[in-house]
Amino acid sequence: KNIAEINHIKISTYDVIYQLIDDVTAAMTGMLKPEIVETSLGKLEVLKVFHATKNSKIIGGKVIDGKIIKGAKFHHFHSGDKTTDGKITTLQKEQNPALEVEKGFECGMGVEISSTIKPGDLIEAFKMEEIAKKI
């Protein structure tokens, strides 16, 4: 017991085998890396590009599915092909700042992206979630 304490080794005692099994299962589950899953939030069709620099754009569009959320990451599609990913930095609905815009509404947004965006392109907003693995 003294050697275990010196070497910082945990010793546990159990009255019932099920407590041991639960403790070992919890320890093993904690060692597993969580699975990272991408969840689609919504899609926007680009209607107009108002301002563009090398790494940022201000665009207007209509939400055609789900919702667009300020701060979300997105995939950019041009002619059906995925070009690159970006981030929504600002979002406006009817010239007022918004946190999210739902399907059927038009909005303006500032985005960080290095590729060229044109009217007719598609923006698919998504979020990344960590899902804990179980044994």
N, C-alpha and C positions, 0 to 999 in steps of 0.2 A: 504494500500500500504506500509506503514511504517512497520507494523508487518511482512508482507511478506519479506521485505528486511532484517529485523533482523533475520528471520528464514531461510534465503537463499532460498526462494521459488520464482520460476520463474513465472512471469505473462506475458502472451502474448495476444496481441489484434490483431484481424483480420478484414479486410474489407469484405472478401468473405469467405463463409463456406468452399470452396475447399482448401483454404490455411490452414485452421484448420485441415481438413482431411489429407492433405499431411504431415503436421507437426506431427500429432499423429501417422500416419502410419510409418514415418521415425523413430520416437522415439521407437515404438514397434518393428520394424525390428531390430534396434540396440540392443535390449534386447535379441534377439534370439541367441542361441548358433549356430555357424556354423556347418554344417555337414562335417565330415571328411570322404573322399572317397579315397580308395586305387586304384591306377592306375598302371596296369602292364606295364613295360617298355620293357622287353625282357626275353628270356630264353637262358641258356647256358648249354651244356652237358659237364660234367667234363670228361676230357680225361686222366689227370694224376695229382697226388699230389706230389709236389716236396719237400715240407718241412711242417712239422706240429708240433705245440706245443699245449699246453692245450687250449689256446684261440685264436690262429691265425694259418692260413694255407696259403701256397702259392700253387696255383693250375693253371693248364692249361686246356683250354677247347675251344669248338667251339660254337659260337653264332648261335642258330638254329631258333630264332624268335626275331624280334624287334631289340633292341640294349641294350648293357650293358653300364652303366654310372658310372664313378668313384664317390664314395661317396654315391651311392644309397644303400638302404637297400634291403635285399633279403630273400626269403623263400628257405629253403633247403629241397629237396625231395630225399628220399632214397627208392628204390623199389616202387615208386609211392606214398609213404606216407610222409606227411610233418613232418619233425623232429623238426626244430627250425628255428629262424630267425638270420640273421647276417648283417654285413655291409661290403661293398667293400671299402678297404682302398687305394689300389694301382691298377693301370691298365696299362698293356703294350700290344702293338701291334707290332709285328716284332722287339722285344727287344727295342722299343722306348716307353717312357711314353705316355699315351693317356688319353684323357678325356672321350671318348666313342668308342665302337667297335660295328659295325653293323652286321646284319645277314650275315652268310656265311664266316665270318673271324674267325681265331683262335686268342686267346689272353692268356696272363698270368695275374693273379691277386692275390693280397694279400687280405685276408678276415679275419674279426674278427668273430669267431664263436666257440662255445664250443663243438659242436657235431663232430663226425668223418665224414670226407668226403672221398668217394671212387670213382674211375673211374666208369662212368655210372650214377652217381647221377645227379640230375637236380638242377640248380640254377635259380630262377625266381626273377629278379630284379623288384622293384616297387618303387613308390613314393606316398607320402600321400599329398592330397590336401584338403584345406579348402574351402567349397562352402557355401557362405552366403545364409541363408534362407530368403525367401520373404513372405510377407503376401498377 
